[in-house]
Every structure is written in C-alpha cells, then in structure tokens.
Amino acid sequence: MRKNKEHSYQPEHDVHRITLYNTIYPEHQHKSRKERLYLHFDFACFYAQVEQLRKSLYGLPLIIGGWRKENGQVKGIVATASYEARSFGIMTGMSAYEAWKICPHVCMLQVDYDAYTAISKQVHFIFKEFAPVVERYSMDEYFMEVDFLKDKSRKEIDEFARRLQERIYEVTKLVGAVGIARSKTYAKLSSSLDKPKGRTLLLSDEDERTQIWPLDLDEVWGVGRRRHEHILAEGYKTIGDVAERGNIHTFARLFGANFGKMLYQTITGKDQGRVLEEISEDYKPKQGVSYGHTFSEGSTDVERIKGEYAIAVQQICYRMRAYGIRANSYSGMFGFNEQDKPGVGFRFVTEAHTSIDDYVYIALTDKVEPAIQKACEHGLEIRNIGLGTHKIDKTNQLNVFFQDDEDKVARTKAVDKIKNRFGPKVITKANTLHRVEGNTHFLERNV
C-alpha cells in the first residue's frame, strides 16, 4: 500500500491484496536472479478463529457471513468456516442456507471487518520483529524475505518458524501455518500443506518433488478455471507434470508470450517474486482495477441495483485516480439468485479515457439498465454484480476529441482530498445510497 502520509490516496482500502496480481508479474519480480528464501504465514480460518476467541465459541461449528431474517429464514454467504463446521462439509462460498441444512445447529455471525483489520495490523508489527521486509498480502496472509536463513541448517530454519508462530500466539492467541521455500509461489503453496499450525520447509529439489509436484495445477496462482481447462487439455494434471514434461513454448502458445512465460515460471517455482512491503508511488496496475459484490438476497429493484453499480463505479474511479490511470473500456456482469441461470455479461466504452465517476456511470447505465429492467420484469432476482476496467491508459496524455469538464475535475479533486484525509467513507455520491436492502457478510454494509 502507498505510504501512510496525510492526504495520500488509499487505493487498497477494503480491497484484498490478492486483487493486485493473479501471478508474479514482471513489476513484482526481482531483476537479478539468485537463490532466495521466502516465508509465508497463513492463519487458519482467520475470521472464525477471531470470533471463537472473542465470544468463547471454541468447539462449536461456526460460519462467518450467515444471518437470519426476522422470520427465521437463513441468508448470507459463508465467508469462512471453523474447522468444526468444515467437518460437516461446510465450505467457503457456500450459501448460509446450505450450511444450515448440513448442520442445523451451526452458529452464524457477520464479518466484523474493522476488528479483523486491527488484529491484522497488530500481527504485521510482530512480523517486523522477525524480518525487515514483510508483505501483508491479505488480512490473514503474510510474506517475509528470509534470505538471511539460507545458510542455516534445516533445524535452525524450522526453529525460526516455530518462534514466529509462538510469538503470534503469545500476542493474539491465534494460530497459523508456515511455509518456507525458494520461490514465493511455493512458499504460499507449502503453508497450506500442514494446517492449521504446521510448518513445511521446501529447501531442496527433493522437497519440492515430494510435497509440491503432486498438487493439482489449479492450486497455483493464476490458474483459474478456464486456464486450468486449457492446461489439462495438453495432458498436464499436476504441478509435477509441468515441471517434468512441460515447456515454456506450450504456455506461450496457450496464453501469449509474456503471460505464458510468467505462468510457466510460477508453476515450476522459478519465479523471482519480490516481497511487496508497500506499493511504490509510481505503481500502476498492469491489469486495471475491478469490483465485485454479492447481495445477501436477490433483488428486482432496478434503482437499487443501479445504486450498487454506482458504488462499484465510485470505488473503481477512486482507485484509478489514486494510481494515475484512466480507462475508456469496461466490462461487467450481473448474476441471478437461481444458480442454474447463466449470468449476463456486458462491455461499454466512454467517450475517451477518464477516471471521473459521472462519465463512467452514465455510460454504464446506458448499457446495462435495459438488461436489468428486462430481467427484473421477468421476475429474475439479481444476486451479484461485477465491474472492471477492460483497457487502461497509463500515459495521462490529453484526449484529442474530448476533455473532462473542468468543474467536474475540480469537484472530484476536492472530494478526494476529503476522503484521503478523513477516510473513503466520509463522503459519497447520493446515487450510492440507494442500495439493495438486507445484510451482507460485511458489517459495514448492514442496513
């Protein structure tokens, strides 16, 4: 994140760090290639762990993200589940209603984002006691540069990881797993091998062959469903298949010269990822910015759904201005309550590259409002929305045939200064206040 200076932009406020990259992009890699060592720490069921501690719910099946309406109907999405709940088959992303059907005595709580953020920041300070370069990748995941351990014995490296776990438990009473490896990708993968509080060291080729190579390819950063299908079609099922039989040319053919190379290096543990202690002032996202939100209940209220898109536009445009980028092409979607009903995707363009909310929102609603109205008229409840930049401009060159209105630009800058000083939520546009009713898995969005 950018340095915490007064009046500076906060582009990643309420945004998980995972959205910064899908794999180890060039701007996140070391330029020099040498042997390195990375540590990844991953809390076990972070939200659930915190709530079990705060409310003495140890031993009980607990989901975070569920709630009941006044009539007792279960609503919400499972943001995370305790190990007790997982033993019943409850999984992250499942509807709270499905979780309740599996386990009728499950406890349900909403996400307390501010409380978890405070603990996450506290843990960040603990990590700084152990290493000078630390990346808070998300609220419950951290990376550390531990090159200073390279010449130590396996026993000494394991002892370092154990002391870190003990220190975190001493301060927070929370547990997590540690992975240490020679690439950032493999460090992240290794921490998931012995949860909730194990330690996995990948210090040799043999360690990688025995512990990482058997993993399915979709465990790797950047290998989403569609990419996974393409790779499977080439005959590769595991990380080891690619490491033993794969080649960079196949990935370049499938995904393009640049991304294909990056993905191949990521899968084979050859990435030279940097531990991103903070985003530099000149950082500009390679893939643009995006926003997604799932309502706790479906809605057929066109104006309220438009209000949700206004929230999406406000966040995306603020982040573009923070990064010094603009866009003139956007893509989005909305999905339905009925899971077997395919969602609706769309694209739209603005008159020119811009980061001003008004221009983006007008172009968006011109494109998507008729589709929303049609769906709602047919009684199809809309449950989730998504919006993102499709093509971005990082040059800030003047548009030839269209210029942002000077008054709009001045008002936007004035609002940004207020947000930067007092917080992004202190001021908002009127059209963002007309939201879909109901709770979500975030307390801040409760009505």
C-alpha positions as CSV (number, residue, x, y, z in Angstrom):
1,M,0.0,0.0,0.0
2,R,1.2,3.5,-0.5
3,K,2.9,5.2,2.4
4,N,0.5,6.4,5.0
5,K,1.0,10.1,4.5
6,E,-1.6,12.7,5.3
7,H,-3.9,13.4,2.3
8,S,-2.4,10.5,0.3
9,Y,-4.7,8.2,-1.6
10,Q,-5.7,4.8,-0.1
11,P,-6.3,2.7,-3.3
12,E,-6.4,-0.6,-1.5
13,H,-8.7,0.3,1.4
14,D,-11.2,-2.6,1.8
15,V,-9.5,-4.3,-1.1
16,H,-7.8,-7.7,-0.5
17,R,-4.2,-7.6,-1.6
18,I,-4.9,-10.7,-3.7
19,T,-6.5,-8.5,-6.3
20,L,-3.2,-6.9,-7.1
21,Y,-2.0,-9.8,-9.2
22,N,-3.0,-13.2,-10.5
23,T,0.5,-14.4,-10.8
24,I,4.0,-13.0,-10.3
25,Y,4.1,-10.2,-12.9
26,P,7.3,-8.6,-14.1
27,E,6.9,-5.5,-11.9
28,H,6.7,-7.8,-8.9
29,Q,9.9,-9.7,-9.7
30,H,13.5,-9.1,-8.8
31,K,15.6,-8.1,-11.7
32,S,18.6,-10.1,-10.5
33,R,18.3,-13.8,-10.4
34,K,19.8,-15.5,-7.4
35,E,18.9,-18.1,-4.8
36,R,16.3,-16.7,-2.4
37,L,14.2,-17.8,0.5
38,Y,10.6,-16.9,1.3
39,L,8.4,-17.4,4.3
40,H,4.6,-17.5,4.0
41,F,2.3,-17.4,7.1
42,D,-1.4,-18.2,6.7
43,F,-3.9,-18.0,9.6
44,A,-6.3,-20.9,9.9
45,C,-9.9,-19.8,9.3
46,F,-8.9,-16.3,10.4
47,Y,-12.4,-14.7,10.8
48,A,-13.7,-17.8,12.6
49,Q,-10.7,-18.1,14.8
50,V,-11.0,-14.5,15.9
51,E,-14.7,-14.9,16.7
52,Q,-14.2,-18.1,18.6
53,L,-11.7,-16.2,20.7
54,R,-13.8,-13.1,21.2
55,K,-17.0,-14.9,22.0
56,S,-15.8,-18.2,23.6
57,L,-17.2,-20.3,20.8
58,Y,-14.4,-22.9,20.8
59,G,-15.6,-26.4,19.8
60,L,-18.7,-25.1,18.1
61,P,-19.4,-25.2,14.3
62,L,-19.2,-21.6,13.3
63,I,-19.7,-19.8,10.0
64,I,-18.9,-16.1,9.3
65,G,-21.3,-14.5,6.8
66,G,-24.6,-16.0,7.8
67,W,-27.6,-14.4,9.4
68,R,-31.4,-14.8,9.9
69,K,-34.2,-12.7,8.8
70,E,-37.0,-11.8,11.3
71,N,-39.0,-14.8,10.2
72,G,-36.0,-17.1,10.9
73,Q,-35.0,-17.6,7.2
74,V,-31.3,-18.1,6.8
75,K,-29.5,-15.8,4.5
76,G,-25.9,-14.8,3.5
77,I,-22.7,-16.4,2.1
78,V,-20.1,-18.3,4.1
79,A,-17.0,-16.1,4.1
80,T,-15.2,-18.7,6.2
81,A,-16.0,-21.7,8.4
82,S,-14.4,-23.0,11.5
83,Y,-12.8,-26.5,11.4
84,E,-15.7,-27.8,13.4
85,A,-18.1,-26.6,10.7
86,R,-15.8,-27.9,7.9
87,S,-16.0,-31.4,9.4
88,F,-19.7,-31.3,8.4
89,G,-18.8,-30.5,4.8
90,I,-19.4,-26.7,5.0
91,M,-17.2,-24.7,2.7
92,T,-16.3,-21.1,2.0
93,G,-18.5,-19.6,-0.7
94,M,-21.5,-21.9,0.2
95,S,-24.8,-20.2,0.9
96,A,-25.5,-19.9,4.6
97,Y,-28.8,-21.7,4.0
98,E,-26.9,-24.7,2.5
99,A,-24.6,-24.7,5.6
100,W,-27.6,-24.6,7.9
101,K,-29.2,-27.6,6.1
102,I,-26.0,-29.6,6.5
103,C,-25.6,-28.6,10.2
104,P,-28.8,-27.1,11.7
105,H,-27.0,-26.2,15.0
106,V,-24.3,-24.2,13.2
107,C,-23.5,-20.8,14.8
108,M,-23.7,-17.8,12.4
109,L,-22.0,-14.4,12.7
110,Q,-21.4,-11.4,10.4
111,V,-17.9,-10.3,9.4
112,D,-16.5,-7.6,11.7
113,Y,-14.1,-6.2,9.1
114,D,-12.7,-3.4,11.3
115,A,-11.9,-5.8,14.2
116,Y,-10.1,-8.2,11.8
117,T,-8.2,-5.4,10.2
118,A,-7.0,-4.1,13.6
119,I,-5.7,-7.6,14.5
120,S,-4.1,-7.9,11.1
121,K,-2.2,-4.7,11.6
122,Q,-1.1,-5.8,15.0
123,V,0.3,-9.0,13.5
124,H,2.2,-7.0,10.9
125,F,4.2,-5.3,13.6
126,I,5.0,-8.7,15.1
127,F,6.4,-9.8,11.7
128,K,8.6,-6.8,11.6
129,E,10.3,-8.1,14.8
130,F,11.5,-11.1,12.8
131,A,12.4,-9.7,9.3
132,P,12.9,-6.2,7.8
133,V,10.8,-6.9,4.7
134,V,7.3,-8.0,5.2
135,E,4.3,-8.1,2.9
136,R,0.7,-8.1,4.3
137,Y,-0.7,-10.0,1.4
138,S,-4.2,-10.0,2.8
139,M,-5.7,-9.8,6.3
140,D,-4.7,-13.3,7.2
141,E,-1.6,-14.0,5.0
142,Y,1.9,-12.6,5.1
143,F,5.2,-13.0,3.2
144,M,8.7,-12.4,4.6
145,E,12.1,-12.2,2.9
146,V,14.2,-14.6,4.9
147,D,17.4,-14.8,2.7
148,F,19.3,-14.4,6.0
149,L,18.3,-18.0,6.7
150,K,19.8,-19.5,3.5
151,D,23.0,-20.8,5.1
152,K,21.3,-22.1,8.2
153,S,20.5,-25.7,8.9
154,R,17.1,-27.2,8.4
155,K,16.7,-27.4,12.2
156,E,17.6,-23.7,12.6
157,I,15.2,-22.6,9.9
158,D,12.4,-24.7,11.5
159,E,13.2,-23.1,14.9
160,F,12.9,-19.6,13.4
161,A,9.4,-20.5,12.0
162,R,8.4,-22.1,15.4
163,R,9.4,-18.9,17.3
164,L,7.4,-16.8,14.9
165,Q,4.3,-19.0,15.5
166,E,4.8,-18.9,19.2
167,R,5.2,-15.1,19.2
168,I,2.0,-14.6,17.2
169,Y,0.1,-16.9,19.5
170,E,1.5,-15.2,22.6
171,V,0.2,-11.8,21.5
172,T,-3.1,-12.8,19.7
173,K,-3.9,-16.3,20.8
174,L,-4.4,-17.2,17.1
175,V,-2.6,-20.0,15.2
176,G,-1.4,-20.3,11.6
177,A,0.7,-22.4,9.4
178,V,4.2,-21.6,7.9
179,G,5.7,-22.5,4.6
180,I,9.3,-21.7,3.7
181,A,10.5,-22.2,0.1
182,R,12.9,-21.0,-2.6
183,S,10.1,-19.2,-4.6
184,K,7.3,-17.0,-3.5
185,T,4.7,-19.3,-5.1
186,Y,6.0,-22.4,-3.5
187,A,6.1,-20.7,-0.1
188,K,2.4,-19.9,-0.4
189,L,1.6,-23.4,-1.5
190,S,3.7,-25.1,1.2
191,S,1.9,-23.2,4.0
192,S,-1.3,-24.9,3.1
193,L,0.2,-28.4,3.4
194,D,0.0,-28.7,7.2
195,K,-2.8,-26.6,8.5
196,P,-3.9,-25.3,11.0
197,K,-0.5,-24.7,12.6
198,G,2.2,-26.8,10.9
199,R,5.5,-25.9,9.4
200,T,6.6,-27.0,5.9
201,L,10.1,-26.4,4.6
202,L,10.9,-26.8,0.9
203,L,14.7,-26.3,0.9
204,S,15.7,-28.8,-1.9
205,D,14.7,-30.2,-5.2
206,E,13.6,-33.4,-3.4
207,D,11.4,-31.4,-1.0
208,E,9.6,-29.9,-4.0
209,R,9.3,-33.2,-5.8
210,T,7.7,-35.0,-2.9
211,Q,5.5,-32.2,-1.5
212,I,4.6,-29.7,-4.3
213,W,4.7,-31.7,-7.5
214,P,1.7,-34.0,-6.6
215,L,-0.6,-30.9,-6.2
216,D,-3.3,-30.1,-8.7
217,L,-2.4,-27.3,-11.1
218,D,-5.4,-25.2,-10.0
219,E,-3.8,-24.7,-6.6
220,V,-1.3,-22.3,-8.3
221,W,-1.7,-18.5,-8.5
222,G,-3.1,-17.5,-11.9
223,V,-4.5,-20.9,-12.8
224,G,-8.3,-20.2,-12.8
225,R,-11.0,-22.5,-14.2
226,R,-10.5,-21.6,-17.9
227,R,-6.7,-21.7,-17.8
228,H,-6.9,-24.9,-15.9
229,E,-9.0,-26.5,-18.7
230,H,-6.6,-25.4,-21.4
231,I,-3.6,-26.9,-19.4
232,L,-5.5,-30.1,-18.7
233,A,-6.2,-30.4,-22.5
234,E,-2.4,-30.5,-23.0
235,G,-2.1,-33.6,-20.8
236,Y,-0.8,-31.8,-17.6
237,K,-2.7,-32.6,-14.4
238,T,-0.3,-31.8,-11.6
239,I,2.5,-29.3,-10.9
240,G,4.9,-32.2,-11.4
241,D,3.6,-32.9,-14.9
242,V,4.5,-29.4,-15.9
243,A,7.9,-29.4,-14.1
244,E,8.9,-32.7,-15.7
245,R,7.3,-32.6,-19.2
246,G,6.2,-29.1,-19.7
247,N,7.9,-26.3,-21.6
248,I,7.6,-22.6,-21.8
249,H,6.7,-22.7,-25.5
250,T,3.5,-24.6,-24.8
251,F,2.4,-22.0,-22.3
252,A,3.4,-19.2,-24.6
253,R,1.1,-20.8,-27.3
254,L,-1.8,-21.1,-24.9
255,F,-1.6,-17.8,-23.1
256,G,0.7,-15.5,-25.0
257,A,4.4,-14.9,-24.9
258,N,4.6,-12.8,-21.8
259,F,1.8,-14.2,-19.6
260,G,2.6,-17.8,-20.7
261,K,6.2,-17.4,-19.6
262,M,5.2,-15.9,-16.3
263,L,2.6,-18.7,-15.6
264,Y,5.2,-21.4,-16.5
265,Q,7.7,-19.9,-14.1
266,T,5.1,-19.6,-11.4
267,I,4.0,-23.3,-11.7
268,T,7.6,-24.6,-11.8
269,G,8.7,-22.5,-8.9
270,K,11.2,-20.4,-10.9
271,D,9.6,-17.0,-10.2
272,Q,11.7,-14.3,-8.6
273,G,8.8,-12.6,-6.8
274,R,9.6,-9.6,-4.6
275,V,8.1,-9.4,-1.1
276,L,6.0,-6.2,-1.6
277,E,6.4,-4.3,1.6
278,E,4.4,-1.5,0.0
279,I,3.3,-0.3,-3.4
280,S,5.7,2.3,-4.7
281,E,4.4,5.7,-5.5
282,D,4.8,5.1,-9.3
283,Y,3.0,1.7,-9.2
284,K,0.3,1.3,-11.8
285,P,-1.7,-1.9,-12.0
286,K,-0.9,-3.9,-15.1
287,Q,-4.4,-5.3,-15.4
288,G,-6.5,-2.4,-14.2
289,V,-8.9,-2.4,-11.3
290,S,-12.2,-4.3,-10.6
291,Y,-15.0,-4.6,-8.1
292,G,-17.4,-7.4,-7.2
293,H,-20.2,-7.8,-4.7
294,T,-22.8,-10.4,-3.8
295,F,-26.1,-9.3,-2.1
296,S,-27.4,-11.3,0.8
297,E,-30.7,-11.5,-1.0
298,G,-31.7,-11.3,-4.7
299,S,-33.4,-8.1,-5.9
300,T,-35.7,-7.0,-8.7
301,D,-35.5,-3.3,-7.7
302,V,-33.9,-1.6,-10.7
303,E,-33.0,1.6,-8.9
304,R,-31.3,-0.2,-6.0
305,I,-29.3,-2.4,-8.3
306,K,-28.2,0.7,-10.2
307,G,-27.2,2.1,-6.8
308,E,-25.0,-0.9,-6.3
309,Y,-23.3,-0.2,-9.6
310,A,-22.8,3.4,-8.5
311,I,-20.8,2.1,-5.5
312,A,-18.8,-0.1,-7.9
313,V,-18.1,2.9,-10.2
314,Q,-17.1,5.1,-7.2
315,Q,-14.6,2.6,-5.9
316,I,-13.1,1.9,-9.3
317,C,-12.7,5.5,-10.3
318,Y,-11.2,6.5,-7.0
319,R,-8.6,3.7,-7.3
320,M,-7.8,4.8,-10.9
321,R,-7.2,8.3,-9.8
322,A,-5.0,7.0,-6.9
323,Y,-2.9,5.0,-9.4
324,G,-2.8,7.7,-12.0
325,I,-4.5,5.6,-14.7
326,R,-7.7,6.0,-16.8
327,A,-9.8,3.8,-18.9
328,N,-12.2,4.1,-21.8
329,S,-13.3,0.4,-22.0
330,Y,-15.0,-1.5,-19.2
331,S,-16.6,-4.9,-18.7
332,G,-19.1,-6.1,-16.2
333,M,-21.7,-8.7,-15.3
334,F,-24.7,-9.5,-13.1
335,G,-25.8,-12.9,-11.8
336,F,-29.1,-14.3,-10.6
337,N,-30.4,-16.0,-7.5
338,E,-31.1,-19.1,-9.5
339,Q,-27.7,-20.8,-9.7
340,D,-28.6,-22.7,-12.9
341,K,-29.4,-19.4,-14.7
342,P,-26.3,-18.0,-16.5
343,G,-25.3,-14.5,-15.6
344,V,-25.3,-11.6,-18.0
345,G,-22.0,-10.1,-19.2
346,F,-21.6,-6.7,-20.9
347,R,-19.0,-4.2,-22.1
348,F,-19.2,-0.5,-22.6
349,V,-17.0,2.5,-23.6
350,T,-16.7,6.1,-22.5
351,E,-16.1,8.9,-24.9
352,A,-12.5,9.0,-24.0
353,H,-10.1,7.8,-21.3
354,T,-11.3,9.1,-18.0
355,S,-11.4,8.4,-14.3
356,I,-14.3,10.7,-13.4
357,D,-17.3,8.8,-11.9
358,D,-20.0,10.7,-13.7
359,Y,-18.8,9.8,-17.2
360,V,-18.4,6.1,-16.3
361,Y,-21.7,5.8,-14.5
362,I,-23.7,7.3,-17.4
363,A,-22.0,5.1,-20.0
364,L,-22.6,2.1,-17.7
365,T,-26.3,2.7,-17.1
366,D,-26.9,3.4,-20.8
367,K,-25.6,-0.1,-21.5
368,V,-26.8,-2.2,-18.6
369,E,-30.1,-0.6,-17.4
370,P,-32.2,-2.1,-20.2
371,A,-30.8,-5.6,-19.4
372,I,-31.5,-5.1,-15.7
373,Q,-35.1,-4.0,-16.4
374,K,-35.7,-6.9,-18.7
375,A,-34.5,-9.4,-16.1
376,C,-36.5,-7.8,-13.3
377,E,-39.7,-7.6,-15.4
378,H,-39.4,-11.4,-15.8
379,G,-39.1,-11.9,-12.1
380,L,-35.4,-12.8,-12.2
381,E,-33.8,-11.7,-8.9
382,I,-30.3,-10.3,-9.4
383,R,-27.9,-11.5,-6.7
384,N,-24.4,-10.3,-7.6
385,I,-22.6,-7.7,-9.7
386,G,-19.1,-7.2,-11.1
387,L,-17.4,-4.3,-12.9
388,G,-13.8,-3.7,-14.0
389,T,-11.6,-1.8,-16.4
390,H,-11.1,-3.6,-19.7
391,K,-8.4,-1.4,-21.3
392,I,-6.4,1.2,-19.3
393,D,-4.2,4.1,-20.2
394,K,-1.2,4.9,-18.0
395,T,0.2,7.8,-20.0
396,N,-2.3,10.6,-19.0
397,Q,-1.9,12.2,-22.4
398,L,-4.7,14.6,-23.4
399,N,-7.7,13.2,-25.2
400,V,-7.9,14.7,-28.7
401,F,-11.7,15.0,-29.2
402,F,-13.0,15.0,-25.6
403,Q,-11.9,16.7,-22.4
404,D,-13.1,16.1,-18.9
405,D,-15.3,19.1,-17.7
406,E,-13.1,21.3,-15.6
407,D,-15.7,21.8,-12.9
408,K,-16.2,18.0,-12.6
409,V,-12.5,17.5,-12.3
410,A,-12.2,20.3,-9.6
411,R,-15.1,18.8,-7.6
412,T,-13.6,15.3,-7.9
413,K,-10.2,16.5,-6.6
414,A,-11.8,18.3,-3.7
415,V,-13.8,15.2,-2.7
416,D,-10.7,13.1,-3.0
417,K,-8.8,15.4,-0.6
418,I,-11.6,15.0,2.0
419,K,-11.6,11.2,1.5
420,N,-7.8,11.0,1.7
421,R,-7.8,12.9,5.0
422,F,-10.8,11.6,6.8
423,G,-11.4,8.2,5.1
424,P,-13.1,7.0,1.9
425,K,-16.5,6.6,3.6
426,V,-16.8,10.1,4.9
427,I,-18.3,11.4,1.7
428,T,-20.2,9.7,-1.1
429,K,-22.4,10.4,-4.0
430,A,-26.2,10.4,-3.5
431,N,-26.7,7.6,-6.1
432,T,-24.6,5.2,-4.0
433,L,-27.0,5.5,-1.0
434,H,-29.8,3.6,-2.8
435,R,-28.6,0.1,-2.1
436,V,-30.1,-3.4,-2.3
437,E,-31.7,-4.0,1.1
438,G,-30.5,-6.7,3.5
439,N,-27.4,-7.7,5.3
440,T,-24.2,-8.9,3.6
441,H,-21.3,-10.7,5.1
442,F,-19.7,-7.4,5.9
443,L,-21.0,-5.5,8.9
444,E,-20.3,-2.1,7.2
445,R,-22.9,-3.0,4.6
446,N,-25.7,-3.9,7.1
447,V,-28.9,-2.0,6.8
